Amino acid sequence: MSLYKRFETAFMPNYGVPPVALARGEGTRVWDVDGNEYLDFIGGIATSSLGHAHPALVEAVSKQVATIAHTSNLFLHEPEVLLAEKLLTLLNAPGKVFFANSGTEANEAAYKLAVKYGKREGRSYFVAAENGFHGRTIGALSLTGKPSIRDQFGPFPIDVRFVPYGDATALKEAVTGDCIAVFLEPTQGEAGVVPPPEGYFEAAREICDSTGALLVADEIQSAIGRTGHWFAHQADGVTPDILTLAKGLGGGLPIGACIGFGDAGKLFAKGDHGSTFGGNPVACAAALAVLDNVDLDHVRSASARLRSGLESIRHPLLKGVRGRGLWLATVLSEPRSAEVQSAAQSAGFLVNALQPDAVRIAPPLVVTAEEIDKFLATYPAILSEAAK
């Protein structure tokens, strides 16, 4: 029985059956179970920051798992302290850290922090963006503005008012003195890698400051150098009250983080929240290796090369390019992203059909100029194949 059939037999059908079964990886290259080689231009959904089998990541994880792999939250260990300190140094702001295992768990922690703030201050509702994505657990899903994945699991435990992303006027009208918090992505990921208009996050900060609402920045996809900055909000000169991280932080190992700045970092009391596996020594060791090996200068030069190359392609199916850093979407003139993904796979590249008219391109942050050029040289033929 093939691996695909075994997967279909053993697993719940929420993923369908993925089209490629990967066996191993090295750098930006991966091989499937049949020996076919691909250049990975999706990076585990912007997660494999250092690519595959990076020596520093392998060494850090191997050393840590051979030392102590798990402690639970009943005991502390040095890697978690080192990682929290490192993150706060990169953020250059006083804060407090909570480690979880995933993005949705990081957002659940942010949601609980906000709920506690709302109860203390007598506030009653949240504001989030249409088409925003914050996770699939009930709290995070409550804040997710995608009806296709949200509506069937309601009603939800909190009042959330959704506004168009990037519309500062609509945001100002929605946020009053009764608003607990505003949840926003600096760039909307699952909506199609959609950046906001210039000045939008500065306006959100001003609106929250004037009303006393918390500003929560969901940087599950955008952080850890993905946009050419350690954290995307730094490019806007804005510090949120709460920041959530995951994906690229662990370089492929499961870790999430919720960071509260100022008073928001002190809202939880002992026993208010926890995680058995969150901040385990192995995941923290991996994250430290990632932070020590991400080269922002390389990310910036690689992203400029990738973007300019994509923007120079003239093809009837390619409408435009959007995004930040090594986190882009090619926008199509027709809803053929699934066909582009399939054609790319046949040509030896892995990309992601994110929306019917948008293809996500998010290679590991170590992608080379030569690999980018190979992708750019092949992409017009991929588009032509998809257009047939």
LOBAGU-343933 format. One record per residue (C-alpha): residue number from 1; x, y, z. Coordinates in nm, 4 decimals, always signed. Example, Ala and Ser with C-alpha at 12.3 -4.5 7.8 and 13.67 -1.06 7.14 Angstrom:
// residues 2
DOMAR    i         x         y         z
DOMAR    1   +1.2300   -0.4500   +0.7800
DOMAR    2   +1.3670   -0.1060   +0.7140
// end
This chain:
// residues 388
DOMAR    i         x         y         z
DOMAR    1   +0.0000   +0.0000   +0.0000
DOMAR    2   +0.1381   +0.3436   -0.0938
DOMAR    3   +0.2215   +0.6002   +0.1727
DOMAR    4   -0.0576   +0.8212   +0.0359
DOMAR    5   -0.3164   +0.5470   +0.0789
DOMAR    6   -0.1888   +0.4635   +0.4261
DOMAR    7   -0.2211   +0.8330   +0.5180
DOMAR    8   -0.5771   +0.8442   +0.3869
DOMAR    9   -0.6661   +0.5300   +0.5816
DOMAR   10   -0.5134   +0.6410   +0.9123
DOMAR   11   -0.5838   +1.0149   +0.9311
DOMAR   12   -0.8883   +1.2346   +0.9707
DOMAR   13   -0.9740   +1.3953   +0.6355
DOMAR   14   -0.9198   +1.7589   +0.7381
DOMAR   15   -0.6010   +1.7875   +0.5273
DOMAR   16   -0.7172   +1.5753   +0.2373
DOMAR   17   -0.4164   +1.3834   +0.1051
DOMAR   18   -0.1139   +1.6091   +0.0490
DOMAR   19   +0.0234   +1.5885   -0.3073
DOMAR   20   +0.3877   +1.5231   -0.2119
DOMAR   21   +0.5335   +1.2832   +0.0460
DOMAR   22   +0.8687   +1.4243   +0.1577
DOMAR   23   +1.1447   +1.1974   +0.2787
DOMAR   24   +1.4408   +1.4264   +0.3534
DOMAR   25   +1.5807   +1.7745   +0.3054
DOMAR   26   +1.9069   +1.9648   +0.2886
DOMAR   27   +1.9252   +2.3420   +0.2733
DOMAR   28   +1.6474   +2.4598   +0.0426
DOMAR   29   +1.6227   +2.1239   -0.1338
DOMAR   30   +1.3871   +1.8397   -0.0429
DOMAR   31   +1.3348   +1.4921   -0.1860
DOMAR   32   +1.0132   +1.2943   -0.1961
DOMAR   33   +0.9735   +0.9229   -0.1250
DOMAR   34   +1.0218   +0.8489   -0.4958
DOMAR   35   +1.3537   +1.0321   -0.5074
DOMAR   36   +1.2303   +1.3423   -0.6915
DOMAR   37   +1.4136   +1.6625   -0.5952
DOMAR   38   +1.2471   +2.0008   -0.5382
DOMAR   39   +1.3548   +2.3514   -0.4460
DOMAR   40   +1.1453   +2.4382   -0.1435
DOMAR   41   +0.9944   +2.7843   -0.1942
DOMAR   42   +0.7313   +2.7508   +0.0769
DOMAR   43   +0.9573   +2.6565   +0.3710
DOMAR   44   +0.6989   +2.4707   +0.5758
DOMAR   45   +0.4661   +2.7733   +0.5542
DOMAR   46   +0.7366   +3.0292   +0.6369
DOMAR   47   +0.8619   +2.8051   +0.9178
DOMAR   48   +1.1891   +2.6448   +0.8048
DOMAR   49   +1.3922   +2.9617   +0.8578
DOMAR   50   +1.7292   +2.7900   +0.8189
DOMAR   51   +1.6094   +2.5438   +0.5602
DOMAR   52   +1.6470   +2.1710   +0.6174
DOMAR   53   +1.9139   +1.9921   +0.8219
DOMAR   54   +2.1028   +2.3139   +0.8932
DOMAR   55   +2.4185   +2.2122   +1.0831
DOMAR   56   +2.3637   +2.4641   +1.3643
DOMAR   57   +2.0062   +2.3470   +1.4186
DOMAR   58   +2.1046   +1.9800   +1.4068
DOMAR   59   +2.3846   +2.0371   +1.6573
DOMAR   60   +2.1708   +2.2426   +1.8964
DOMAR   61   +1.8811   +1.9963   +1.8990
DOMAR   62   +2.1030   +1.6873   +1.9199
DOMAR   63   +2.3055   +1.8312   +2.2061
DOMAR   64   +1.9977   +1.9399   +2.3976
DOMAR   65   +1.8001   +1.6175   +2.3560
DOMAR   66   +2.1052   +1.4276   +2.4795
DOMAR   67   +2.1231   +1.6554   +2.7846
DOMAR   68   +1.7617   +1.6997   +2.8932
DOMAR   69   +1.4627   +1.7022   +2.6598
DOMAR   70   +1.1745   +1.7842   +2.8915
DOMAR   71   +1.1190   +1.9417   +3.2306
DOMAR   72   +0.7498   +2.0508   +3.2270
DOMAR   73   +0.6616   +2.3882   +3.3721
DOMAR   74   +0.7243   +2.2623   +3.7258
DOMAR   75   +1.0945   +2.3310   +3.6752
DOMAR   76   +1.2918   +2.5934   +3.4876
DOMAR   77   +1.5867   +2.5394   +3.2555
DOMAR   78   +1.8484   +2.7693   +3.1061
DOMAR   79   +1.7534   +2.7471   +2.7349
DOMAR   80   +1.4092   +2.8981   +2.8019
DOMAR   81   +1.5624   +3.1847   +3.0006
DOMAR   82   +1.8251   +3.2477   +2.7331
DOMAR   83   +1.5588   +3.2493   +2.4622
DOMAR   84   +1.3274   +3.4871   +2.6493
DOMAR   85   +1.6188   +3.7210   +2.7145
DOMAR   86   +1.7272   +3.7056   +2.3505
DOMAR   87   +1.3787   +3.7874   +2.2214
DOMAR   88   +1.3435   +4.0837   +2.4568
DOMAR   89   +1.6857   +4.2104   +2.3485
DOMAR   90   +1.5856   +4.1924   +1.9821
DOMAR   91   +1.2579   +4.3670   +2.0632
DOMAR   92   +1.4401   +4.6366   +2.2610
DOMAR   93   +1.1418   +4.6825   +2.4900
DOMAR   94   +1.0624   +4.5725   +2.8455
DOMAR   95   +0.8293   +4.2752   +2.8439
DOMAR   96   +0.7390   +3.9333   +2.9787
DOMAR   97   +0.7362   +3.6091   +2.7784
DOMAR   98   +0.5126   +3.3013   +2.7764
DOMAR   99   +0.6162   +3.0025   +2.5632
DOMAR  100   +0.3663   +2.7733   +2.3938
DOMAR  101   +0.3893   +2.5115   +2.1171
DOMAR  102   +0.2219   +2.6797   +1.8202
DOMAR  103   +0.0798   +2.9979   +1.6775
DOMAR  104   -0.2768   +2.9281   +1.7786
DOMAR  105   -0.1614   +2.8603   +2.1367
DOMAR  106   +0.0321   +3.1868   +2.1390
DOMAR  107   -0.2844   +3.3661   +2.0298
DOMAR  108   -0.4898   +3.1816   +2.2915
DOMAR  109   -0.2504   +3.3187   +2.5538
DOMAR  110   -0.2879   +3.6682   +2.4076
DOMAR  111   -0.6645   +3.6268   +2.4068
DOMAR  112   -0.6652   +3.5217   +2.7741
DOMAR  113   -0.4409   +3.8143   +2.8677
DOMAR  114   -0.6835   +4.0474   +2.6934
DOMAR  115   -0.9864   +3.8877   +2.8598
DOMAR  116   -0.8285   +3.9435   +3.1995
DOMAR  117   -0.7561   +4.3044   +3.1071
DOMAR  118   -1.1142   +4.3496   +2.9874
DOMAR  119   -1.2600   +4.2166   +3.3107
DOMAR  120   -1.0347   +4.4394   +3.5157
DOMAR  121   -1.1255   +4.7485   +3.3141
DOMAR  122   -1.4937   +4.6714   +3.2572
DOMAR  123   -1.4609   +4.6346   +2.8788
DOMAR  124   -1.6761   +4.4078   +2.6670
DOMAR  125   -1.5678   +4.3372   +2.3072
DOMAR  126   -1.2800   +4.2784   +2.0656
DOMAR  127   -1.2019   +4.4173   +1.7208
DOMAR  128   -1.0250   +4.2178   +1.4495
DOMAR  129   -0.9854   +4.2343   +1.0734
DOMAR  130   -1.1900   +4.0752   +0.8011
DOMAR  131   -0.9978   +3.7881   +0.6398
DOMAR  132   -0.7535   +3.7834   +0.9295
DOMAR  133   -0.6270   +3.4483   +1.0534
DOMAR  134   -0.5241   +3.3840   +1.4133
DOMAR  135   -0.5655   +3.0079   +1.4550
DOMAR  136   -0.8147   +2.7246   +1.4714
DOMAR  137   -0.8729   +2.6709   +1.8437
DOMAR  138   -1.1939   +2.8282   +1.9675
DOMAR  139   -1.0478   +3.1437   +2.1207
DOMAR  140   -0.8187   +3.2143   +1.8255
DOMAR  141   -1.0900   +3.1162   +1.5795
DOMAR  142   -1.3254   +3.3649   +1.7457
DOMAR  143   -1.0837   +3.6372   +1.6333
DOMAR  144   -1.0382   +3.4967   +1.2826
DOMAR  145   -1.2264   +3.6891   +1.0160
DOMAR  146   -1.2596   +3.4079   +0.7627
DOMAR  147   -1.6233   +3.2923   +0.7527
DOMAR  148   -1.5360   +2.9791   +0.5541
DOMAR  149   -1.3451   +2.8297   +0.8468
DOMAR  150   -1.5160   +3.0165   +1.1304
DOMAR  151   -1.8909   +3.0079   +1.0910
DOMAR  152   -1.9521   +2.6338   +1.1208
DOMAR  153   -1.7962   +2.6279   +1.4698
DOMAR  154   -1.9949   +2.9141   +1.6264
DOMAR  155   -2.1408   +3.0542   +1.8385
DOMAR  156   -1.8272   +3.1877   +2.0004
DOMAR  157   -1.7667   +3.2902   +2.3615
DOMAR  158   -1.6697   +3.6516   +2.2887
DOMAR  159   -1.8078   +3.9503   +2.0994
DOMAR  160   -1.5752   +4.0279   +1.8080
DOMAR  161   -1.6418   +4.3078   +1.5611
DOMAR  162   -1.4694   +4.2725   +1.2252
DOMAR  163   -1.3530   +4.5662   +1.0152
DOMAR  164   -1.1928   +4.5832   +0.6691
DOMAR  165   -0.8167   +4.5345   +0.6913
DOMAR  166   -0.6193   +4.8486   +0.6198
DOMAR  167   -0.9142   +5.0859   +0.6716
DOMAR  168   -0.8047   +5.3148   +0.9545
DOMAR  169   -1.1330   +5.5054   +0.9494
DOMAR  170   -1.3365   +5.1889   +0.9995
DOMAR  171   -1.1004   +5.0819   +1.2762
DOMAR  172   -1.1380   +5.4141   +1.4558
DOMAR  173   -1.5168   +5.3921   +1.4371
DOMAR  174   -1.5158   +5.0365   +1.5757
DOMAR  175   -1.2820   +5.0954   +1.8710
DOMAR  176   -1.4439   +5.2690   +2.1679
DOMAR  177   -1.3759   +5.2838   +2.5394
DOMAR  178   -1.5547   +4.9493   +2.5717
DOMAR  179   -1.3123   +4.7696   +2.3372
DOMAR  180   -1.0813   +4.5241   +2.5104
DOMAR  181   -0.8255   +4.4719   +2.2353
DOMAR  182   -0.7551   +4.4977   +1.8636
DOMAR  183   -0.6013   +4.1892   +1.7008
DOMAR  184   -0.4144   +4.2583   +1.3760
DOMAR  185   -0.1486   +4.0989   +1.1546
DOMAR  186   +0.1176   +4.3447   +1.0290
DOMAR  187   +0.0612   +4.1729   +0.6948
DOMAR  188   -0.2313   +3.9350   +0.6506
DOMAR  189   -0.0845   +3.5951   +0.5775
DOMAR  190   -0.3591   +3.3467   +0.4967
DOMAR  191   -0.5621   +3.6169   +0.3231
DOMAR  192   -0.2967   +3.6182   +0.0514
DOMAR  193   +0.0094   +3.7955   +0.1974
DOMAR  194   -0.1668   +4.1322   +0.2006
DOMAR  195   +0.0318   +4.4263   +0.3423
DOMAR  196   -0.1589   +4.7219   +0.4896
DOMAR  197   -0.1480   +5.0749   +0.3515
DOMAR  198   +0.1385   +5.2871   +0.4753
DOMAR  199   +0.0645   +5.4323   +0.8178
DOMAR  200   -0.2042   +5.1785   +0.9088
DOMAR  201   -0.0253   +5.0296   +1.2077
DOMAR  202   +0.0726   +5.3718   +1.3363
DOMAR  203   -0.2961   +5.4671   +1.3166
DOMAR  204   -0.3945   +5.1474   +1.4994
DOMAR  205   -0.1480   +5.2312   +1.7761
DOMAR  206   -0.2899   +5.5831   +1.8088
DOMAR  207   -0.6488   +5.4538   +1.8144
DOMAR  208   -0.5677   +5.2033   +2.0890
DOMAR  209   -0.3781   +5.4635   +2.2884
DOMAR  210   -0.6680   +5.7076   +2.2721
DOMAR  211   -0.9287   +5.4513   +2.3823
DOMAR  212   -0.7265   +5.2333   +2.6187
DOMAR  213   -0.7688   +4.9200   +2.4086
DOMAR  214   -0.4784   +4.6769   +2.3826
DOMAR  215   -0.3054   +4.6388   +2.0474
DOMAR  216   -0.2148   +4.2771   +1.9725
DOMAR  217   +0.0220   +4.2111   +1.6817
DOMAR  218   -0.0046   +3.8586   +1.5438
DOMAR  219   +0.3389   +3.7945   +1.3929
DOMAR  220   +0.3065   +3.4179   +1.3684
DOMAR  221   +0.4231   +3.4287   +1.0046
DOMAR  222   +0.5883   +3.7686   +0.9716
DOMAR  223   +0.8500   +3.7592   +1.2487
DOMAR  224   +1.2024   +3.6182   +1.2904
DOMAR  225   +1.3491   +3.7959   +0.9887
DOMAR  226   +1.0865   +3.6902   +0.7360
DOMAR  227   +1.0193   +4.0488   +0.6248
DOMAR  228   +1.3810   +4.1662   +0.6545
DOMAR  229   +1.3295   +4.2836   +1.0129
DOMAR  230   +1.3349   +4.0685   +1.3226
DOMAR  231   +0.9705   +4.1657   +1.3717
DOMAR  232   +0.7524   +4.3239   +1.1059
DOMAR  233   +0.6096   +4.5862   +1.3414
DOMAR  234   +0.9578   +4.7312   +1.3855
DOMAR  235   +0.9476   +4.8597   +1.0282
DOMAR  236   +0.6417   +5.0660   +1.1250
DOMAR  237   +0.8037   +5.2074   +1.4386
DOMAR  238   +0.5185   +5.0685   +1.6490
DOMAR  239   +0.5348   +4.8598   +1.9666
DOMAR  240   +0.2193   +4.6574   +2.0356
DOMAR  241   +0.0938   +4.5758   +2.3839
DOMAR  242   +0.1031   +4.2036   +2.3064
DOMAR  243   +0.3043   +4.0209   +2.0403
DOMAR  244   +0.2571   +3.6614   +1.9274
DOMAR  245   +0.5203   +3.4493   +1.7513
DOMAR  246   +0.5611   +3.0937   +1.6222
DOMAR  247   +0.6463   +2.9373   +1.2827
DOMAR  248   +0.9952   +3.0636   +1.1941
DOMAR  249   +1.1035   +3.0909   +1.5584
DOMAR  250   +1.1790   +2.7194   +1.5938
DOMAR  251   +1.3096   +2.6598   +1.2433
DOMAR  252   +1.0807   +2.3594   +1.2138
DOMAR  253   +1.0439   +2.2592   +1.5768
DOMAR  254   +0.7141   +2.3461   +1.7473
DOMAR  255   +0.7309   +2.6604   +1.9566
DOMAR  256   +0.5144   +2.9684   +2.0027
DOMAR  257   +0.5560   +3.2780   +2.2152
DOMAR  258   +0.3263   +3.5414   +2.3603
DOMAR  259   +0.5043   +3.8550   +2.4783
DOMAR  260   +0.3349   +4.1238   +2.6827
DOMAR  261   +0.4894   +4.4695   +2.7022
DOMAR  262   +0.4567   +4.6960   +3.0023
DOMAR  263   +0.1432   +4.6342   +3.2072
DOMAR  264   +0.0210   +4.3679   +2.9634
DOMAR  265   +0.3153   +4.1484   +3.0581
DOMAR  266   +0.2051   +4.1483   +3.4208
DOMAR  267   -0.1623   +4.0533   +3.3762
DOMAR  268   -0.1242   +3.6816   +3.4406
DOMAR  269   -0.0955   +3.5685   +3.8010
DOMAR  270   +0.0411   +3.2328   +3.9121
DOMAR  271   -0.1847   +2.9554   +3.7817
DOMAR  272   -0.3659   +3.1692   +3.5221
DOMAR  273   -0.2160   +2.9886   +3.2237
DOMAR  274   +0.0263   +2.7092   +3.1429
DOMAR  275   +0.1593   +2.4498   +2.9017
DOMAR  276   +0.3198   +2.1136   +2.9734
DOMAR  277   +0.5378   +2.1199   +2.6625
DOMAR  278   +0.5582   +2.4954   +2.6037
DOMAR  279   +0.9143   +2.6257   +2.6120
DOMAR  280   +1.0630   +2.2773   +2.6365
DOMAR  281   +1.4454   +2.2639   +2.6280
DOMAR  282   +1.4732   +2.1142   +2.2779
DOMAR  283   +1.2445   +2.3683   +2.1101
DOMAR  284   +1.4185   +2.6533   +2.2925
DOMAR  285   +1.7604   +2.5271   +2.1860
DOMAR  286   +1.6370   +2.5162   +1.8277
DOMAR  287   +1.5007   +2.8702   +1.8509
DOMAR  288   +1.8294   +3.0003   +1.9908
DOMAR  289   +2.0114   +2.8400   +1.6963
DOMAR  290   +1.7700   +3.0097   +1.4566
DOMAR  291   +1.8192   +3.3518   +1.6148
DOMAR  292   +2.1955   +3.3074   +1.6063
DOMAR  293   +2.2012   +3.2157   +1.2377
DOMAR  294   +1.9416   +3.4326   +1.0625
DOMAR  295   +2.1263   +3.6929   +0.8548
DOMAR  296   +1.9015   +3.9948   +0.8013
DOMAR  297   +2.1337   +4.1469   +0.5423
DOMAR  298   +2.1095   +3.8289   +0.3379
DOMAR  299   +1.7308   +3.8216   +0.3753
DOMAR  300   +1.7069   +4.1778   +0.2468
DOMAR  301   +1.9296   +4.1201   -0.0536
DOMAR  302   +1.7637   +3.7877   -0.1382
DOMAR  303   +1.4153   +3.9352   -0.1068
DOMAR  304   +1.5052   +4.2309   -0.3284
DOMAR  305   +1.6383   +3.9905   -0.5916
DOMAR  306   +1.3292   +3.7687   -0.5731
DOMAR  307   +1.0809   +4.0532   -0.5826
DOMAR  308   +1.2451   +4.2489   -0.8618
DOMAR  309   +1.2773   +3.9314   -1.0640
DOMAR  310   +0.9115   +3.8431   -1.0213
DOMAR  311   +0.8037   +4.1986   -1.1006
DOMAR  312   +1.0023   +4.1888   -1.4227
DOMAR  313   +0.8134   +3.8847   -1.5527
DOMAR  314   +0.5599   +3.9728   -1.8204
DOMAR  315   +0.2953   +3.7041   -1.8467
DOMAR  316   -0.0832   +3.7203   -1.9001
DOMAR  317   -0.1454   +3.5107   -1.5881
DOMAR  318   +0.0742   +3.7235   -1.3605
DOMAR  319   -0.1120   +4.0302   -1.2402
DOMAR  320   +0.1313   +4.1490   -0.9755
DOMAR  321   +0.3457   +4.0791   -0.6702
DOMAR  322   +0.2792   +4.1776   -0.3101
DOMAR  323   +0.4199   +4.1089   +0.0349
DOMAR  324   +0.7296   +4.1885   +0.2343
DOMAR  325   +1.0770   +4.0363   +0.2424
DOMAR  326   +1.0960   +3.6655   +0.1642
DOMAR  327   +0.7217   +3.6412   +0.2121
DOMAR  328   +0.5505   +3.7172   -0.1156
DOMAR  329   +0.2430   +3.6330   -0.3171
DOMAR  330   +0.2229   +3.6326   -0.6915
DOMAR  331   -0.1236   +3.7620   -0.7734
DOMAR  332   -0.2871   +3.5967   -1.0729
DOMAR  333   -0.5240   +3.7410   -1.3302
DOMAR  334   -0.7336   +3.4231   -1.3100
DOMAR  335   -0.8148   +3.1827   -1.0227
DOMAR  336   -0.5495   +2.9295   -1.1210
DOMAR  337   -0.3277   +2.9074   -0.8135
DOMAR  338   -0.3870   +2.5317   -0.7793
DOMAR  339   -0.2696   +2.4866   -1.1371
DOMAR  340   +0.0395   +2.6993   -1.0670
DOMAR  341   +0.1219   +2.4903   -0.7606
DOMAR  342   +0.0862   +2.1698   -0.9623
DOMAR  343   +0.2935   +2.3006   -1.2537
DOMAR  344   +0.5628   +2.4205   -1.0140
DOMAR  345   +0.5754   +2.0781   -0.8531
DOMAR  346   +0.6205   +1.9150   -1.1924
DOMAR  347   +0.9031   +2.1607   -1.2640
DOMAR  348   +1.0766   +2.0820   -0.9335
DOMAR  349   +0.9590   +2.3678   -0.7116
DOMAR  350   +0.7285   +2.3745   -0.4102
DOMAR  351   +0.4994   +2.6789   -0.3798
DOMAR  352   +0.1609   +2.7215   -0.2142
DOMAR  353   -0.1809   +2.7898   -0.3672
DOMAR  354   -0.2830   +3.0253   -0.0893
DOMAR  355   -0.5925   +3.1830   -0.2435
DOMAR  356   -0.7569   +3.1016   -0.5785
DOMAR  357   -0.5706   +3.3959   -0.7333
DOMAR  358   -0.2610   +3.4112   -0.5089
DOMAR  359   +0.0438   +3.1856   -0.4843
DOMAR  360   +0.2539   +3.2111   -0.1683
DOMAR  361   +0.6317   +3.2141   -0.2094
DOMAR  362   +0.8253   +3.1918   +0.1180
DOMAR  363   +1.1577   +3.0105   +0.0781
DOMAR  364   +1.3904   +2.9435   +0.3710
DOMAR  365   +1.5809   +3.2548   +0.4745
DOMAR  366   +1.9043   +3.0907   +0.3614
DOMAR  367   +1.7942   +3.0699   -0.0036
DOMAR  368   +2.0808   +3.1581   -0.2374
DOMAR  369   +2.0941   +3.3975   -0.5311
DOMAR  370   +2.1492   +3.1019   -0.7628
DOMAR  371   +1.8391   +2.9254   -0.6330
DOMAR  372   +1.6325   +3.2405   -0.6713
DOMAR  373   +1.7558   +3.2863   -1.0267
DOMAR  374   +1.6702   +2.9242   -1.1095
DOMAR  375   +1.3172   +2.9768   -0.9812
DOMAR  376   +1.2778   +3.3066   -1.1674
DOMAR  377   +1.4015   +3.1527   -1.4920
DOMAR  378   +1.1442   +2.8726   -1.4643
DOMAR  379   +0.8425   +3.0643   -1.3337
DOMAR  380   +0.7212   +3.1958   -1.6725
DOMAR  381   +0.7040   +2.8390   -1.8041
DOMAR  382   +0.5215   +2.7348   -1.4871
DOMAR  383   +0.2662   +3.0093   -1.5450
DOMAR  384   +0.2245   +2.9072   -1.9087
DOMAR  385   +0.1642   +2.5469   -1.8090
DOMAR  386   -0.0889   +2.6574   -1.5462
DOMAR  387   -0.2702   +2.8758   -1.8002
DOMAR  388   -0.3385   +2.5889   -2.0398
// end
